[in-house]
Amino acid sequence: FVIFYHRGEIDTFHVSAGHFFLLNCYTAEAHDVVIWSRGESKDNLSLPTGVEVRDRLLWFLPVQMSHNGSYTCQISLLYNRETGLFWVSVSSGECPYTVESISITKGVSDSLPCKQKEIFGLNSVVNVRWMKDCQLIQRQGKLISVDMKGNMRLPQASEEDNGKYTCLIDINLDGRNYTASRSILLTVKDEKVFVEPQLVTPDQQVITVELGLRVELQCLAFIGYSEDNESSLHWTVGKDYAEDLEEISVSRKTIHREGKVYELVILSIAEVHRKFLNFEFQCHLENTCPMFVSFLSPADRSSFHMSWAVCLSASLAVLALAACFFFFKVNLILAYRDLLILSVPDGKLYDAYVSFIHSNAMSSDEGARFAMQILPEKLEEQYGYSLFIRGRDDCPGEAIHDATAAAMHQCRRLLIILSPEGKMEESTCICDNQSQVWYEQKVGLHDALTKNDPRVILVEIDGPVDYSHLPESLRYIKRKQGALKWKKDFLATHKFTELYSKRNFWINLRYHLPPVPTRRLQTIV
């Protein structure tokens, strides 16, 4: 035998013509056989055009005015059969009629349900929209938000939020676009909501203080959704109320945050005395068991002093390193080059081309002595440099200009020695010697200014040089990088200042010269 069971009530659904709608037989499970029919009929053949059964659900694709009426679902079980009755009420407006309502207390933040779980189960949702009284929602204050289930979050509800709200879901099925909708009435009630006050902060708070300075302790409690909720929030110091102590003042303020009301009580001590240290300051909220406790702890100055000492030491160390680098930069770079830098083959034979004026003048003789004797003894014999010195390394009978240009291109630096009496303007170069010097420097300076190769090093011999008689290119290099200064007094003096200047001259000259290959330096040693 079969027992027929009927739920006894008829559920009414209000839908809009032209919208997509799903009707669910509530108690049906995945393995149940569900038969849908319209009116008093007992089979699916009675369903109107545009209505079909898919996965035990009744699909309206879309709703038409002719679909208005009753529908029945029958679930066949082992020994009985359950029947569900539904009424589909079709209206022509975009936002369907509804009698379903929800109420929210004024000032409270809550959500309006979309109630279209079956639609979201299709996994075809494109967009979710909400409308109020069938118009776009325009609301002052915080904006609304919609979650993944289509529910709309309404922050801090007010009387202006009363109305009919419609949840519209845009979906795409079988390449066609549909819209599903459901409405709900919202009523905002102006009534008191009783909530149990709660302490928020502090809890077992330890505040580090300095004796003699001011300190504030704050106690925050949630008291409800309106200021009408009564609460008693206060501080005690030991067994005494904080308000009864002369050294302490208490102030209060009310805070509104996200529709909730908080009370803040601030305990202020104008001058912290030793008796307050490690003493319990208790924050109490009337009619609640827990209380929050704060302690005042003396500041640990040792860590501050240690941090200050470390910072000062680090700063002094940085300054000392910066000063050492500033004063000994050239020495450090030379040491680094001697120890670590390996020269890269560049195809050049000489480290420097030495250019100077041969003359019978005393100053020029000093320049020749410096170029032919002092430089080789120091740079070649002691430090391993390879110099090309005109008058020593050129071959007799060579074409002077061709030999000079070829030798210049084989040198990494151009070392120009200048004396106070030296003049090398092209218009005044009469003797062969000065003409060759002028050509040397013309070739070298042209490459130095256009290609930065070779680099130029200027050395002034015995006193200031009058650059007004020298080519503009030399004057430019003098302005750009300066010149090294050599005095013949360096050779015969034992004064500390002269010895120091002599030492600095050779250090700076080596700094401007290229690094010496390690193998060449080891051979000299």
C-alpha positions in Angstrom: 0.0 0.0 0.0 1.0 3.6 -0.5 0.5 6.4 2.0 -0.1 9.9 0.5 1.3 12.8 2.6 0.4 16.4 1.9 2.3 19.3 3.5 -1.1 21.1 4.1 -0.1 24.6 3.1 0.4 26.3 -0.3 3.6 28.4 -0.7 3.1 31.4 -2.9 5.9 32.8 -5.0 5.7 36.3 -6.6 7.6 36.6 -9.8 7.9 39.0 -12.7 7.1 38.2 -16.3 10.2 37.9 -18.5 12.4 36.8 -15.6 14.0 33.5 -14.9 12.6 31.4 -12.1 13.3 28.1 -10.4 10.8 26.2 -8.3 12.2 23.6 -5.9 10.4 20.7 -4.3 11.7 21.3 -0.8 12.1 17.7 0.6 13.4 16.1 -2.6 16.8 14.5 -2.4 19.3 13.6 -5.1 18.0 10.0 -5.5 14.3 10.8 -5.3 11.9 10.7 -8.3 10.0 14.0 -8.6 7.0 14.5 -10.8 5.9 18.1 -11.5 2.4 19.0 -12.8 0.2 22.0 -13.2 -3.2 22.3 -11.4 -4.9 19.0 -10.8 -3.0 17.1 -13.4 -0.7 14.2 -12.4 2.0 14.2 -15.0 4.6 16.5 -16.6 2.6 16.7 -19.8 0.4 19.4 -18.2 3.3 21.8 -17.9 2.8 25.0 -20.1 5.2 26.0 -22.8 8.4 27.6 -21.5 8.3 25.5 -18.3 10.4 22.3 -18.0 11.8 19.9 -15.4 15.6 19.7 -14.9 17.3 17.9 -12.0 14.1 17.8 -10.0 13.6 21.6 -10.4 10.9 23.3 -12.3 12.5 25.8 -14.8 10.6 28.8 -16.1 12.5 30.0 -19.3 11.4 32.7 -18.8 8.2 33.4 -16.8 5.2 34.4 -18.9 1.9 35.8 -17.8 0.2 32.6 -18.8 2.4 30.7 -16.2 0.3 32.2 -13.4 -1.3 29.4 -11.3 -0.7 26.4 -9.1 1.9 23.7 -9.5 2.4 20.4 -7.7 5.4 18.2 -7.0 5.1 14.6 -6.1 8.0 12.6 -4.5 7.7 8.8 -4.8 9.2 7.1 -1.7 9.3 3.4 -0.7 6.0 3.2 1.2 4.5 6.7 0.7 4.3 9.6 -1.6 4.8 13.2 -0.6 3.1 16.1 -2.3 4.0 19.8 -2.4 1.6 22.6 -3.6 2.9 25.9 -4.9 1.2 29.0 -6.3 3.1 31.1 -8.8 1.8 34.7 -8.9 3.0 36.5 -12.1 3.2 40.3 -12.3 4.3 42.6 -15.1 6.7 44.9 -13.2 10.4 44.4 -13.1 10.4 44.2 -9.3 7.9 41.5 -8.1 5.3 42.0 -5.4 6.1 40.5 -2.0 4.6 40.1 1.4 7.8 38.7 2.9 9.3 41.2 5.4 12.3 41.6 7.7 12.9 44.2 10.5 16.1 45.7 11.6 16.7 47.9 14.7 17.7 51.5 14.1 21.4 52.0 14.2 22.2 48.3 13.8 24.1 46.9 10.8 22.5 43.9 9.3 22.0 42.0 6.0 19.1 41.6 3.7 18.9 38.0 2.3 18.7 37.5 -1.5 17.1 34.0 -1.0 17.9 32.6 -4.4 20.2 29.7 -3.4 19.0 27.6 -6.3 20.1 30.3 -8.8 23.6 30.5 -7.3 23.8 26.7 -7.4 23.8 26.9 -11.3 27.2 28.6 -11.2 26.1 30.8 -14.1 25.8 34.1 -12.2 27.2 37.1 -14.0 26.1 40.0 -11.8 24.1 40.8 -8.6 22.1 44.0 -8.3 19.9 45.4 -5.5 17.1 48.0 -6.0 15.0 49.9 -3.5 11.4 50.6 -4.5 12.5 49.5 -8.0 15.1 52.3 -8.3 18.8 52.4 -7.9 19.8 52.6 -4.3 20.9 56.1 -3.2 21.9 56.2 0.4 23.8 58.6 2.6 26.5 57.5 5.0 28.3 54.3 4.6 27.8 52.4 1.3 26.1 49.1 1.0 28.0 45.9 0.1 27.0 42.5 -1.4 28.6 39.2 -0.4 29.2 36.1 -2.5 25.7 34.7 -1.7 24.0 38.0 -2.9 23.1 39.2 0.6 23.3 43.0 0.9 25.0 44.4 4.0 23.2 47.5 5.3 25.3 49.5 7.8 23.7 51.5 10.6 20.1 51.2 9.4 17.8 54.3 9.7 14.2 55.1 9.0 15.1 56.3 5.5 16.0 52.7 4.7 12.4 51.5 5.0 11.0 50.1 1.7 10.9 47.2 -0.7 14.2 45.8 -1.8 14.7 43.6 -4.8 17.7 41.3 -5.5 18.2 40.9 -9.2 20.7 38.3 -10.5 21.9 38.3 -14.1 22.8 34.9 -15.4 23.8 33.2 -18.7 22.3 29.9 -19.6 22.8 28.0 -22.8 24.1 31.2 -24.5 21.1 33.3 -23.4 21.0 36.0 -20.8 18.3 35.9 -18.1 17.5 37.9 -14.9 16.1 36.3 -11.7 14.5 38.5 -9.0 13.1 38.3 -5.5 11.8 41.1 -3.3 11.6 41.6 0.5 10.1 44.4 2.6 12.4 46.1 5.2 11.1 47.8 8.3 13.6 49.8 10.5 12.3 49.9 14.1 13.4 52.5 16.6 13.6 50.4 19.7 16.2 49.7 22.4 18.2 46.6 22.0 19.5 45.1 25.2 23.0 43.9 24.9 25.3 42.9 27.7 28.2 45.4 28.1 31.7 44.1 27.7 35.1 45.4 28.6 37.4 45.8 25.6 40.7 47.1 26.8 43.0 46.9 28.7 43.7 43.4 30.1 46.8 42.8 32.2 48.5 45.9 30.7 51.9 46.9 32.0 52.8 50.5 31.3 56.4 51.7 31.5 56.7 55.1 33.2 59.2 57.7 34.3 59.0 58.9 37.9 57.7 62.5 38.1 56.1 62.4 34.6 52.5 62.3 33.5 50.8 59.1 32.5 47.3 58.1 31.3 45.4 54.8 31.6 42.5 54.1 29.3 39.6 51.7 29.8 37.2 51.0 26.9 33.9 49.1 27.2 31.2 48.3 24.6 27.9 49.4 26.1 25.4 48.7 23.2 23.9 50.3 20.1 22.7 53.6 21.7 23.8 56.0 24.4 20.6 55.2 26.3 22.0 51.9 27.5 23.1 52.4 31.1 26.5 51.3 32.4 28.8 52.1 35.2 32.5 52.1 34.1 35.0 53.2 36.7 38.6 52.9 37.9 39.8 51.8 41.3 43.2 52.1 42.9 43.4 49.4 45.5 40.2 49.7 47.5 39.6 53.3 46.6 37.7 54.9 43.7 40.1 56.7 41.5 37.9 59.8 41.6 38.4 60.1 45.4 42.2 60.5 45.1 43.7 63.9 44.8 46.7 62.9 42.6 44.4 61.3 40.1 41.8 62.8 37.7 39.2 60.8 35.6 37.5 61.9 32.4 34.9 60.1 30.2 33.9 60.2 26.5 31.5 58.3 24.3 32.7 56.8 21.0 30.5 55.7 18.1 32.1 53.1 15.8 30.3 51.1 13.1 26.9 51.4 14.7 28.2 50.4 18.1 28.6 52.7 21.2 31.6 52.5 23.4 32.5 54.3 26.6 36.1 55.4 27.3 37.3 56.3 30.8 40.7 57.9 31.1 42.6 57.8 34.4 45.3 60.5 34.5 48.2 60.9 37.0 49.8 64.3 36.7 53.0 63.2 38.4 53.9 59.5 39.0 55.2 58.8 42.5 57.0 55.6 43.6 54.0 54.4 45.6 52.1 53.9 42.3 54.7 51.6 40.9 53.7 47.9 40.6 50.3 48.8 42.0 47.0 47.4 40.7 44.8 49.9 38.7 41.5 48.0 38.2 38.9 48.9 35.6 35.4 47.7 36.5 32.1 47.5 34.5 29.0 47.2 36.7 27.1 43.9 36.6 30.0 42.0 34.9 32.3 39.6 36.7 35.6 40.2 34.9 37.7 43.3 35.6 40.8 44.5 33.7 44.0 45.3 35.5 46.9 47.7 34.6 50.3 48.1 36.3 52.8 50.9 36.2 56.4 49.7 35.9 59.5 51.9 36.2 61.4 52.4 32.9 64.6 50.4 32.5 67.2 53.2 31.8 70.1 50.7 31.4 68.8 49.5 28.0 68.4 53.1 26.9 71.9 54.0 28.0 73.2 50.9 26.3 71.4 51.7 23.1 72.6 55.3 23.3 76.2 54.1 23.8 76.0 51.7 20.9 74.5 54.3 18.6 77.2 56.8 19.7 80.0 54.3 19.2 78.7 53.3 15.8 78.4 56.9 14.8 82.0 57.7 15.9 83.2 54.6 14.1 81.5 55.6 10.9 83.0 59.1 11.3 86.4 57.7 12.0 86.2 55.4 8.9 85.0 58.3 6.8 87.9 60.5 8.0 90.4 57.8 7.4 89.1 57.2 3.9 89.1 61.0 3.2 92.7 61.5 4.4 94.1 58.2 3.2 91.9 57.5 0.1 94.9 57.6 -2.3 97.0 55.3 -0.1 94.1 52.8 0.3 93.5 52.8 -3.5 97.2 52.2 -4.2 97.3 49.4 -1.7 94.2 47.8 -3.2 95.6 48.1 -6.7 98.9 46.6 -5.6 97.3 43.6 -3.8 94.2 42.8 -5.7 93.9 44.3 -9.1 95.3 42.4 -12.1 95.9 44.5 -15.1 93.8 43.6 -18.2 95.9 43.4 -21.4 95.2 46.4 -23.6 97.9 45.9 -26.2 99.9 48.9 -25.0 103.7 48.8 -24.2 104.2 51.8 -21.9 102.5 53.2 -18.8 103.3 56.8 -19.6 104.7 59.0 -22.4 107.0 61.7 -20.8 106.9 65.0 -22.6 109.2 68.0 -21.7 111.2 70.8 -23.3 114.9 70.5 -24.0 116.6 73.8 -23.5 119.7 75.5 -22.2 117.6 77.4 -19.7 118.2 76.5 -16.1 114.6 75.7 -15.4 114.3 73.6 -18.6 117.5 71.8 -17.5 115.8 71.0 -14.2 112.8 69.6 -16.2 115.1 67.5 -18.3 116.9 66.2 -15.2 113.5 65.4 -13.6 112.3 63.5 -16.8 115.5 61.7 -17.6 116.9 60.8 -14.2 114.5 61.3 -11.2 111.4 59.8 -12.8 113.1 56.6 -14.1 114.8 56.0 -10.8 111.6 56.3 -8.8 108.9 54.9 -11.1 110.8 52.3 -13.2 113.4 51.0 -10.7 111.4 51.2 -7.5 107.7 50.7 -8.6 108.1 48.8 -11.9 106.5 51.3 -14.3 107.4 51.4 -18.0 108.0 54.9 -19.4 108.6 56.2 -22.9 111.0 59.2 -22.6 111.7 61.1 -25.7 115.5 61.5 -26.1 116.0 58.2 -24.4 113.7 55.6 -26.0 113.3 57.0 -29.6 115.6 55.8 -32.4 117.8 58.1 -34.4 116.8 58.7 -38.0 113.1 58.0 -37.4 110.5 60.3 -39.0 109.8 62.4 -35.9 106.1 62.9 -36.4 105.3 59.3 -37.3 107.4 57.9 -34.5 105.9 60.3 -32.0 102.3 59.4 -33.0 103.1 55.7 -32.9 104.7 55.9 -29.5 101.9 58.0 -28.1 99.3 55.3 -29.1 101.4 52.7 -27.2 101.1 54.7 -23.9 98.4 54.6 -21.2 99.1 58.1 -19.9 100.6 61.4 -21.2 102.9 62.9 -18.5 103.6 66.6 -19.4 106.4 68.3 -17.5 106.0 72.1 -17.4 108.5 74.7 -16.2 108.0 78.4 -15.4 110.0 79.4 -18.6 108.3 77.0 -20.9 106.4 78.4 -23.9 104.7 76.1 -26.4 102.4 78.2 -28.5 102.4 77.0 -32.1 103.2 80.4 -33.5 106.3 80.7 -31.3 107.7 77.2 -31.8 110.8 78.0 -33.9 113.4 75.4 -32.7 113.1 71.7 -33.7 112.9 70.7 -30.0 110.0 73.0 -29.2 108.3 72.0 -32.4 108.5 68.4 -31.5 107.2 69.0 -28.0 104.3 71.0 -29.4 103.5 68.1 -31.8 103.7 65.5 -29.0 101.3 67.4 -26.9 99.0 68.2 -29.8 98.6 64.6 -30.7 98.2 63.4 -27.0 95.9 66.2 -26.0 93.6 65.7 -29.0 93.2 62.0 -28.1 92.8 62.9 -24.4 90.1 65.4 -25.0 88.2 63.4 -27.6 88.7 59.8 -26.5 90.0 60.2 -22.9 92.9 58.1 -23.9 95.6 58.6 -23.0 94.8 60.5 -19.8 96.9 63.6 -19.2 99.0 64.2 -16.0 100.5 67.7 -15.6 103.6 68.2 -13.5 104.9 71.7 -12.6 108.6 72.0 -12.0 110.0 74.7 -9.5 107.4 77.3 -9.2 104.2 78.5 -10.8 103.7 78.1 -14.6 102.3 80.9 -16.7 99.5 79.1 -18.6 98.7 82.1 -20.7 101.5 81.2 -23.0 100.3 77.6 -23.3 97.7 76.1 -25.6 94.0 76.3 -24.6 93.8 72.6 -24.3 96.5 72.6 -21.5 94.7 75.5 -19.8 91.4 73.5 -19.9 93.1 70.4 -18.4 94.7 72.5 -15.7 91.3 74.0 -14.8 89.6 70.6 -14.8 92.1 68.4 -12.8 94.9 70.6 -11.6 98.6 69.8 -11.6 101.2 68.0 -9.4 104.0 70.2 -8.1 107.7 69.2 -7.9 110.5 71.2 -6.3 114.2 70.5 -6.6 114.5 71.3 -2.9 112.8 67.9 -2.3 116.1 66.2 -3.1 118.4 68.0 -0.6 116.1 68.8 2.3 115.6 67.0 5.6 112.7 69.1 6.8 109.6 67.2 7.8 107.3 69.4 5.8 109.4 69.0 2.6 109.7 65.3 3.1 106.0 65.0 3.6 105.3 67.0 0.4 107.8 64.9 -1.5 106.1 61.7 -0.3 102.7 63.0 -1.2 104.0 63.9 -4.7 105.0 60.4 -5.5 101.8 58.9 -4.0 99.6 61.2 -6.1 101.6 60.6 -9.2 101.3 56.8 -8.8 97.5 57.3 -8.1 97.1 59.0 -11.5 99.2 56.4 -13.3 97.7 53.0 -14.2 98.2 50.0 -11.9 101.5 48.1 -12.3 101.0 44.5 -13.3 101.8 42.2 -10.4 104.3 40.1 -12.2 106.3 43.2 -13.3 106.3 44.6 -9.7 107.5 41.2 -8.3 110.3 41.2 -10.9 111.5 44.6 -9.6 111.3 43.5 -6.0 
